[in-house]
Amino acid sequence: MKKKNTYQEEANKLAAAIDIAIKAFKVECPPDFEKSHQEHTISCYANWKENCLNPEPQFRNLTSLKYCIKDVFTYFQEGTGKTVEYFWEKIDEAELEYKRENKLKKILQRSKILNRNEYEYITDMIIVANQSGLTNKEETIKLSNMLGEYESRKKNS
């Protein structure tokens, strides 16, 4: 049975991932970021690092840390490009045990959108995923059909 990590161990691991994220935004900044976007993003990640390492006492628990993990990883789970690839390469090299999720693949395998979050995720990602090769033409059509089915279900409920 695997030993459950303490808050501090998980916070230190997340802080290392945040350092990698900051470096990714410095070394492979997304081409559509202006300097102010880059600085703001780096500042947000630095604040998240500070908050996870030195939280208010009532937030010093693994449940609260999960929210910070979600914030830190959202861009890298949902994005594409050199920044994202750099980040995941360095996470693997550092053996931090965080894994890249392919949410589109999971939704495609299920053939159904379960909730509003998935609907919005697909809406945001469908074109990017097709253009970047994350999905092929057939998968993009399937996702488009799933969006239509979800919209129909919501109208009829």
N, C-alpha and C positions, 0 to 999 in steps of 0.2 A: 504494500500500500504506500502510495506517495505521500510524503510529509507535506502538510499544508504550510505554505510560506507565511511569514508574519507580514504585518502591514509594512514595516520598514524595508523588508527584503523586496516586496512588490513595488514599493515606491522608488527604491533605488534602481530597480530594473526599468521602471517607466522613465525615470530621470535619464537613464542612459539612452533610451529610445528617443526621448525628447532632444537630447544633444545631437543625435543622428539626424533628426528631423530638421533642426536648426541648420546643421551643416548642409543638408540637402538643399535647403532654400538659399543658402549662400553659394554653394558650388554649382548646382544645377537649377537655378531659379527658373520657374516657368516663364516661357517667352512672353506670355500675355500679362505678366506682372510688371507694373511700374515700380520704381524705387520705393515709393511710399507704401505700396502693397507688400513688397518684400519686408520692409522694416516693420510694418504693422503685424504681419504674420509671425515674424521672428519674435517680436515683443509678446504676442499672445502665447507662443510656445514657452518662452522664458517665464511668463507668469504662471502657466500651468505647472511648470517644473517646481517653481517656488511653492505653489499651493499644495502639490502632492508631497513634497518633502517636509513642509512645515504647515500642516493644516490646522485649522481651529480644532480644539480637542474633540468637539462633538462629531467632526468629520474624519477623525483618525480611525477609519475602519475600512475593511476591504470592499464593502458595498459602495461606500462613497468613492473609493478609488476607481471602481469600475466606470463611473461617470467620467472621470478624468481620462481614463484609457480610451473611452469612446470618443471624447473630444479630440484627443491627440491623434487617433488613428483614422478618423473619418476621411480626411483628405486623401490619405494614402490607401485606404480601402476602396474609395469610390473614384479616385482620379487615375489618370494615365499620363504617360510621358516620362521624360528623363528624370525629373525630380522624384517621381514615384519609384521608378526602377532603381535609382541610386539608393533611395531610402531602404527598399526591401533587400537589396544586395548587402548593404552595411548591417542591417538587422540580422541577416543570416550569418554574416562574418562574425558578428559579436555574440552569436549563439544566445540571443535573448528569448528565444522560444515563442515569439509572437508570429502568427501565421497570417498570410494574406488570404482573405476570403474572396471567393468569386461569387458574389450574390446573384449576378445575372444567371450564372450556370445553375445555381440552386433553384431559382425561380423557373427557369426553362425546363429543368428536369421534372419539377412539380406540375408544370403546365397550368398554373393558376396563380393569380395575384391574390394574396391573403388579406392585405390591409392597405390603408391609405399611405403608409410609409413606403411600402413596396411599390405602389402605384407612382408616387412622386419620384422615387429612385429611378424607376424605369423611364419615366417621362424625361428626367434629367439626363439619363445615360444613353438612351437608345441611339441617338445620332453619333455621339462620341464613341460608343462601343463599336458601332459599324465602321466608322472612319478609321479607328485605331486597330481594327482587326480583332477586337475582343469578341465580336460576334460575326458570323457570316451572313450572307443575304437571307438564307432560309430562317436563321434564328432571329434576325431583325424583323422579318415578316411575322413570325410566330409571336414575338414580343408585342408588335403592333396590334395583332389580333387579340392578344391577352388584355391589352389596354382597353380596347373596344368592349370586350366582354365584361371587364370590371366596371366600366362606365355604365353599361346596360344594367348590370346587377344593382348598382347604386341608384339608378333612376327608378327602377322597379321596386325598390325597398322603401 
